[in-house]
Amino acid sequence: MEAEQVTLQGISVEIQPISFGKLAMAHLPSILLPAVFFCIISLAILFALLRRKYTQRLLESCGLPTLHWRPRFVNYKPFEDEQKLASSSITRILPRMQRLKGPYGMYGTVYGISTAVVHVAHPVPTKAIFGISAVSTNSSSDSSRPSNAPKTRRRSSVVNSTGASKAPAYNHFKNFCGEGVFTADGDDWKAKRASVMHCLIKGTNSSLSEASIRLEQEANQSADAFCAQIKQLQLDQHKKRPSTDIVPLLQRATVGLIYRYITHDEPNWQKRDGKQQKNGPSSFSSSSSPSYSATSMSQLQTYMESIIRIRMIILAQSRSIWFLLPRWCYRLFSSLYKDEEETLGPIRSFAEEACHRAKPGSPLANLSQRSSHGGVRANNNTESDGIHKDLLDETITLLFAGQDTSAATLSWTLHLLSLYPDIQTKLAEEIKTIFEEDAICAEKPTVGRKTIVKLHYLDAVLKESMRLYPVAPFVVRKLTAEVPVPADNPKEPSVTLPAGSIACIWIYGLHHNPKFWDRPNEFRPERWLDPQQKDPGQTNGAYMPFASGPRNCVGQPLAYIVLRTLLSRIISEYEFRDEKQRRGEDPGVLRKDMQAGFTVLPNGGVTLTIHKRQQL
């Protein structure tokens, strides 16, 4: 086409012809790119919806009622009331199971886009998931064996197992404790668990071994430290019956215990003028005890505050939108990650100091020589200060697990005993009787294994406390193969849990399931002693405060000694009362709510009135 000349009011104008093809080509990118982008987004959303629907149908095909999970947080501020994780996320599981009426109470959730999660609070599917034919955590079960039957040595389930997989369900822990025994999988986990068992646990089941004797000494020293803090409180407050939050006192006593046990070194905050402390300060603050190193006390306080905070940050991350996105998105865009990194700084520094101060022959020093943790034939994966990353990861794990679980269990136990003074008195009477039989000096008591095995009522009190408030309310496992579960009803078909799904075993639900426990919400230690009150849950696998199977709690033998030694020593010296209970209020109403984290502490602490126990 040629241009045309047009004259308008004496003005000549040349009009160029319009080429629609050129015009379309010129504007095509601005039209096509948004359209392509819209199509890609639409296809991605469609794919996600189809994957979500497929996962839902997969769970429903197994006979499981299925719900959809939605992220709760984008960013999380753990100490703001409106964003605290309520305990209802734990307590509502059983009512939901009863409402949905799935096989064995199980139900499924579609987590994110396509992750299938199976929720379990029944011993039959739990045992199938853990890969065990029978579960009994009742220590008295061995009494059923005939006296003339030959004793056989049980081989550890670790020997022929590489462990149930925890990934990806525990990946959000890895910034905290890396690839320690808690999070490792496969052969790496097997090697690390074997090393931890050899260096920390070996010999603790024998009352005559060096490891057992040292553990008893450290537990008694920890009891001394706790009682010294109470004595200091009485002096500082000039009160006969000081009222205080016992949780930080227990945390401080137990972190000193695990630190000494794994390093064979005395922590700085428990030294005064080069000697072990005799009267500890009343809290984590160093201000009440100027003769202690302000630096070491500040380090301890910062570490404990960080531990409390990281418990909630890690759980919140698993419930946030960031858990569904690639890890680099969380690192780049989430303020939660920045908060996590700041919180982890003191935790890593504390663990590094433990590694440097570990004495030859200590569990931590021995662990450093194992190939699984950076010793001979290990790869050269070291941090900037020369500590192998695997050793640092394990140290963080051991320090946390050694103090958090013990302090939490004792906090719940003393809380319950303060609400039920008759039970506390009965326990104190048993302790007094056994201590007198074993000639344990009241001025300087030292409790050993031979004494705690006689404290049957104390054992029942601890079991009942851990049943009501398991420190880890749930555990998670990835099913690497299909798991057949026998039918709940003979008229119904069996259930097969799909491979690749995530099983969430609600220990809190198992411990409160009314099918296996009479009056499950009541604090009744007698249920563990009186054959007439014995519940099915004690022997059928519905009681597992330390989990079960090859990946059960590695520190269970240590906890047995530590918890019983500390509780017997503490109750023998002091009486704990809740002032509201003294006014006649219902103990059930006065029970503390749970502070949700990946472990559970009493919400708001446990403030009790404490005074020296009178002679019974």
SULTAGI-V710805 format. One record per pair of residues at least 24 apart in sequence whose C-alpha atoms are under 7 Angstrom apart, sorted by the first residue. I is the first residue (numbers start at 0). J is the second residue. Records with the same first field share a line. If there is no record, write none. Layout:
# SULTAGI-V710805
I->J, J
This chain:
# SULTAGI-V710805
47->112
50->112, 113
51->109, 112, 113
54->109, 113, 115
55->109
58->107
61->494, 495, 496
62->101
63->101, 105, 106, 107
64->99, 101, 106, 107
65->106, 107, 108
66->107, 108, 109
67->108, 109, 110
68->108, 109, 110, 111
69->111
70->318, 319, 320
71->318, 319
72->318, 319, 320
73->319, 320
74->333, 334, 335
75->315, 335
77->311, 312
84->595
85->595
86->592, 593, 594, 595
92->508
93->508
102->487
103->487
111->323
114->500
115->500, 501
116->500, 501, 502, 503
117->501, 502, 503
118->502, 503, 504
119->503, 504, 505
120->504, 505, 506, 508, 509
121->509, 541
122->539, 540, 541
124->484
125->504
127->482, 484
128->482
129->547, 548
130->548
131->548
134->539, 540
135->538, 539, 540
136->542, 543
137->537, 538
156->549
157->189, 549
161->185, 186, 189
162->549, 550
163->476, 477
164->476, 477
165->475, 476, 477
166->477
168->475
171->313, 317
172->313
175->343
176->392, 395, 396
177->392
178->389, 392
179->389, 392, 393, 396
180->393
190->371
191->371
194->366, 369
198->362, 365, 366
199->362
203->556
204->556
206->448
214->260
215->447
217->256, 260
218->256, 561, 564, 565
219->445, 446, 564, 565
221->252, 253, 255, 256
222->565, 568, 569
224->252, 279
225->249, 252
226->569
227->277, 278, 279
228->278, 279, 280, 281
231->278, 279, 280, 281
232->281
239->610
240->608, 609, 610
241->608, 609
242->606, 607, 608, 609
243->606, 607, 608
244->604, 605, 606, 607
245->410, 605, 606
246->406, 410, 604, 605
247->282
248->282
249->406
250->402, 403, 406
253->402, 405, 406
254->398, 402
257->398, 401, 402
258->398
261->361, 362, 363
262->353, 356, 357, 358, 361, 362, 363
263->357, 358, 361
264->356, 357, 358
267->295
268->292, 295, 296
301->345
302->345, 346, 349
305->342, 343, 345, 346
309->339, 342
310->596, 597, 598
311->595, 596, 597
312->339
314->596, 597
347->395
350->391, 394, 395
351->391
404->470
405->558, 562
407->470, 600
408->465, 470
411->464, 601
412->461, 464
414->605
417->575, 576, 577
418->576, 577, 580, 586
426->456, 457
427->570, 571
428->615
429->454
430->454, 567, 571
431->571
446->564
451->563, 564
459->524, 525, 527, 528
460->524
463->522, 523, 524
465->544
466->510, 542, 544
467->510, 520
469->507, 544
470->598, 599
471->597, 598, 599
472->505, 506, 507, 598
473->503, 504, 505, 506, 507
474->503, 504, 505
475->501, 502, 503, 504
476->501, 502, 503
477->501, 502
478->502
506->543
509->541, 542
510->541, 542
572->611, 612
573->609, 610, 611, 612
574->609, 610, 611, 612
575->607, 608, 609
576->607, 608, 609
577->607, 608
578->608
